[in-house]
Amino acid sequence: MFYNIQQQTLRDTYINLLTMMGSLSNLFSISKTPYLDSRVAENIFCIALEAENISRQDCTADAKKDNIGIGIKTWIDTSNLQKIAEFNKDRAEYIRLNDDDLVYKIASLRNERIELTKRTHELNDLIYHCITRKNGEMTINESKMEKVDINTLKILSRNNSSIKFKDKFNEYSFNFSKSVLMKRFQDMEVIRTIKIDIIEDPYTILENCISNSLINKKIKDSNTKINNYIILPLYTYNRKTNDKEVKEKSGLNQWNANGRTRNINEIYIPVSKRDHKLSPNFFPNRDKEFTLILPNNKVLQAKICQDGEKALMSNPNKALGQWLLRDVLNLKEGQVITYDMLEDLGIDSVRIEKIEELKYKISFAKVGTYEEFIESKLK
């Protein structure tokens, strides 16, 4: 398991931070069960165990370290049936299927997203790291994150709200209205149990801490940090139907364009006039090279190209396509990508974060993120 192979100093820091956060539970609840927000659990894990936080990249892992992807979860120890995926954007593909085909489709979608995460971040393995909570304590557990075994699927029960099924490894439940897949976490390896003493009056403790000038300075610095990013679609809109599409001879299929001979991996990510207008000066001027860091931490050189600065390309232009088309999407050479393919994987856009001048980081974003980003910019 992941936790047991970490350095002792890192494990000690992790336990101390969990204990500290648990002790402050009365800030949020009057329960004797320690409170731990899921985002806080992810942040503590990554800070203490020196893992990379990828929880905002819409994949099946929340963190990664040493080619291991980790899904981080926390819940009150009363029910071990927990959410692991959501397929609301894929609803049209399964809503009219019979029970057997529906279960097969959901299992297939889950497996595709696990494989996408492994390819995107070059992971060898995936695990769950779970913190269960009950009166006065937290327990750290770990288990494998397994793909659904398609060949051993068996429906257990069905009602108007959900269908329960299992494979040879796990038991699952899929909720129709929420399009949520749940997994029953059982037979996990118990790593460690931590006793939590909840402070009766945490407000006084915090007041004393915040009065410290050093902490005030850190808070001020963190508040002035700007999270500068843009969302770009991997698709365009059909002018006649207004449907989303990946054009056959441009964008991610630029290698298929007419005219000059092109490399089979040549692609570009579309950047519209509206994108430039809503995020002015986000990118450098046309043909000015900048560093682009991939989710696997490999580094490309990239630039904004073409008339109207409508394309984000790598230099050489085959590098971005090699990563996106071959390494991540696992497409064969000469295979045209469609919007349906992206939708099946649950992604249709990318998030470009500006780290510093001429240095950017790219990650995938789930279906619908681009529209949400545009709407937030127009408010």
MOVENJO-V432494 format. One record per backbone hydrogen bond with DSSP energy under -0.5 kcal/mol. CO is the residue of the C=O (numbers start at 0). NH is the residue of the N-H. Records with the same first field share a line. If there is no record, write none. Layout:
CO: NH ; NH
This chain:
0: 4
1: 4
2: 5
6: 10
7: 11
8: 12
9: 13
10: 14
11: 15
12: 16
13: 17
14: 18
15: 19
16: 20
17: 21
18: 22
19: 23
20: 23
21: 24
22: 198
23: 26
24: 27 ; 28
31: 33 ; 135
36: 40
37: 41
38: 42
39: 43
40: 44
41: 45
42: 46
43: 47
44: 48
45: 49 ; 50
51: 53 ; 63
53: 56
54: 57
61: 53 ; 54
62: 69
63: 51
64: 67
66: 123 ; 124
67: 64
68: 126
69: 61 ; 62 ; 71
70: 72 ; 128
72: 130
74: 132
75: 77 ; 78
79: 81 ; 184
81: 182
84: 180
86: 89
87: 90
89: 92 ; 93
90: 93 ; 94
93: 96
97: 101
98: 102
99: 103
100: 104
101: 105
102: 106
103: 107
104: 108
105: 109
106: 110
107: 111
108: 112
109: 113
110: 114
111: 115
112: 116
113: 117
114: 118
115: 119
116: 120
117: 121 ; 122
124: 68
125: 144
126: 70
127: 129 ; 142
128: 72
129: 131 ; 140
130: 74
131: 138
132: 76
133: 33 ; 136
135: 195
136: 133
137: 193
138: 131 ; 140
139: 190 ; 191
140: 129
141: 188
142: 127
143: 145
147: 149
148: 151
149: 152
153: 165
156: 163
160: 175
161: 158
162: 173
163: 155 ; 156
164: 171
165: 153
169: 166
170: 183
171: 164
172: 174 ; 181
173: 162 ; 175
174: 178 ; 179
178: 86
179: 174 ; 181
180: 83 ; 84
181: 172
182: 81 ; 184
183: 185
187: 189
188: 141 ; 190
191: 139
193: 137
194: 196
195: 197
198: 201
200: 203 ; 204
201: 205
202: 206
203: 207
204: 208
205: 209
206: 210
208: 211
211: 215
212: 216
213: 217
214: 218
215: 219
216: 220
217: 221
218: 222
219: 223
220: 224
221: 224
224: 226
225: 227
226: 228
227: 353
229: 351
231: 349
235: 244
237: 241
242: 237
244: 235 ; 246
246: 249
249: 252
250: 253 ; 267
252: 255
253: 256
262: 265
265: 254
267: 269
268: 311
271: 275
272: 276
273: 277
274: 278
276: 279
278: 281
284: 287
286: 288
289: 301
290: 359
291: 293 ; 299
292: 361
293: 296
297: 293
299: 291
300: 314
301: 289
302: 312
303: 286
304: 310
305: 308
306: 309
309: 270
310: 304 ; 312
311: 268
312: 302
315: 318
316: 266 ; 320
317: 321
318: 322
319: 323
320: 324 ; 325
321: 325 ; 326
322: 327
323: 328
324: 330
331: 334
333: 335
337: 341
338: 342
339: 343
340: 344
341: 345 ; 346
342: 345
345: 366
347: 233
348: 364
349: 231 ; 351
350: 352 ; 362
351: 229
352: 354 ; 360
355: 358
357: 290
358: 354 ; 355
359: 292
360: 352
362: 350
364: 347 ; 348
365: 368
367: 371
368: 372
369: 373
370: 374
371: 375
372: 376
373: 377
374: 378
